[in-house]
Amino acid sequence: MSAKAVTIGIDIGTTAVKAVAADEDGQVAARVRIPHRLRVPAPDQFEHDADEAWRRGPLAALAELRRPDAAAVAVTAMVPSLTAVDDEGRPLTPGLLYGDVRGRRDAGPDTTFLSGEAEEFLRWTVGEAPGAHGYWPAAAVANHVLAGEAIIDNSTASTAYPLFDGERWSESVCAECGTNPAAMPRVETTGVAVGRLRDSDTVLAAGAVDAVCEQIVAGADQDGDVLVLCGTTLIVWVTISEFREVPGLWTLPHTAAGKLQIGGPSNAGGLFLGWVDRLVGNGDVDPGRVPVWSPYLRGERVPLHDPDRRGVLDGLNLTHDGASVRRAAYEASGFVVRQIVEMSGARATRIVATGGGTRVAPWMQAIADATGLPVSVSGVAEGAALGAAFLARMAAGLETAVGDAARWASVDRIVEPDPAWTDPVEDRYARFLELAGGPSA
């Protein structure tokens, strides 16, 4: 098989399925985006029509790419997620998504990385569809429709702890939820070949969690690099070389050898910013005339771990217009990045921004202004799909190590902080921390 072969990565995101076909150098030969609905039936519920988003979406993306010559395909998705399916793999219940109240334990918020959300999703879903053929996350639904078998990768399965104990689905936890391990998808190692697409010689690879796929092709591998994933969720990871524990933050292994990452996900991302955009307008903004958002419309994850927190717009006066309120929202997202960086105790040198939000210039500028750091904007906005395409190369025998994905990292532009905003932003950041309360630098 030629090293020039194209591989495909499919990313099931919160608002769309994104897919890219990439060559050996990580150059994107084709890309598609298939939007789907994000349903919020109640303030604390967060779901998909799983048939639309997890089953039909990946099929449509693959068809629109028109690359039957692809050597391999890998699927990535947000975590956790879950739906019940029938014996043909068709979803029977809503596709529950991370942060949904139906995944919350009665004991209250959990500040640990693995909070048991997937277990609670299973408990609720079994209650809605007892005796279903299977209970599958998004990637398993997609892999089944693409290749005929429900498969997820070990990184996705591991986020379901204690439902998945690191080696297998727990019989006791499944039983407590009213089902058994046979109803759960098969688990395989990230980057291995697990089958072939229906009626095709194209290899199906086991993918990885979307954030992992983003990271392997981002190039944020040096101490002081801050990877900011600008998607529906804002995810901030500061690269460090020695383990450190900070209350409110998570410390995890980095995909780069010998490195760790500290930070975590925040709700001050595209879901919040998109909501503000729908309410207000664009225009020029005076740096000294911007209110302050506490951007937690649906609670906050890292570092506050408070699912009941709600949004606040502070300091409004008659000089403010829609444009200033919009800038305040983008600035608040940047303030979250700054807060996590400062809490980490690391000496940050630059932001590496990836994800669909990198196309939103005001967001990138606000992150630079709020943190005082240059923002290196990734050359490929579909970072998770691109990382999945690299994993597909591994499954096809075209690559041997995940670390080699670093050569696919590219920078589209660098956004520098605007000096005119420095002093006003500093004052507003102090007010942001007062409004947030909880952990601070």
Secondary structure, DSSP 8 states (H G I E B T S, - for coil): --TT--EEEEEE-SSEEEEEEE-TT--EEEEEEEE---B-SSTT--EE-HIIIIIIHHHHHHHHHT-TT-SEEEEEE-SSEEEEE-TTS-B-S-EEETT-GGG--TT----SS--SHHHHHHHHHHHHSTT-SEEE-HHHHHHHHHHSS-EEEHHHHHTTTTSB-SSSB-HHHHHHTT--GGGS-EEE-TTSEEEE-TTS--EEE---BHHHHHHHTT---STTEEEEEESSSEEEEEEESS----TT-EEEE-SSTT-EEEEEEES-SHHHHHHHHHHS------TT---EEE--TT-B-TTT-BTT---EEES--TT--HHHHHHHHHHHHHHHHHHHHHHHT----EEEEESGGGG-HHHHHHHHHHHTS-EEEES-S-HHHHHHHHHHHHHTTS-S-GGGGGGG--EEEEE---GGGHHHHHHHHHHHHHHH-SS--
